[in-house]
Amino acid sequence: MRAHLIQYDIQWEQPTENFAIVEQLVAGTSIGPGDLVVLPEMFSTGFSLRNHVTTAAAQAACEFLRDLAIRTKAFVQGGIAVAIPDDEQAENRAPAFTPQGEQLCEYAKIHPFGFGRENEVMRAGTTPICWDWQMGEQALRVGVAICYDLRFPELFRRLTADGAQCFCVIANWPDTRQHHWRTLAIARSIENQCFMLAINRCGSDPHLNFVGGSIAIDPKGEILGELGTEPGVLSVDLDPAAVIEWRKTFPALRDIRLTC
């Protein structure tokens, strides 16, 4: 099974420009039927807290993800902001689509970033989400998280208890805490014996700088691939048997005593 992590400099509140950037990166990537393509958090606008702008782009962004899945015959996941009816707040979500364009899920970020005042405009989600990535006879159960969620290990324990074998974390994680991004991604992988696909943006917005560092990690915590600070695509192969074999060889998950 093959995943493609799309890292780029998201143009601030400019969906059309961001769609074009993604198209260019995808065009230069060999994507096979049943592969997984992942875009960053709020991929069409950047991490803007102006809900009237970001939610206005949600439908077009969803249609873009769906169309991309159909055209590439791949599973596709990315981040959007979705308006809540009769509420000034929105939700920071991560929809995923099948190669046929069917929506698999739309996870809502459980931990809005209070330090960055996201919680003032974004309502917290309540439900951990896993979905099944099926490719022929191979399959991985994917647990979804968004950016700040990475700091909360109890969420990843819950996803693992729900059968997750691979985590997909999409983010706009700033350069000032980049060391935390890499360290926590590796830790979540090791402690849950899961693959980790962590997709970050690069470049800058009006408030912050971002240095990318999208990374793929195997269930033992070994690095499968990692991007630097520039736009690019990280393509990695994942063997579902590696999760099963490592959990059997070193059955640490059986010894969990505290549950959330």
Secondary structure, 3 states (H helix, E strand, C coil): CEEEEEECECCCCCHHHHHHHHHHHHHCCCCCCCCEEECCCCCCCCCCCCHHHHHHHHHHHHHHHHHHHHHHCCEEECCEEEECCCCCCEEEEEEEECCCCCEEEEEECCCCCHHHCHHHCECCCCCCCEEEEEECCEEEEEEEEEHHHHHCHHHHHHHHHCCCCEEEEECCCCHHHHHHHHHHHHHHHHHHCCEEEEECCEEECCCCEEECCCEEECCCCCEEEECCCCCEEEEEECCHHHHHHHHHHCCHHHHCCCCC
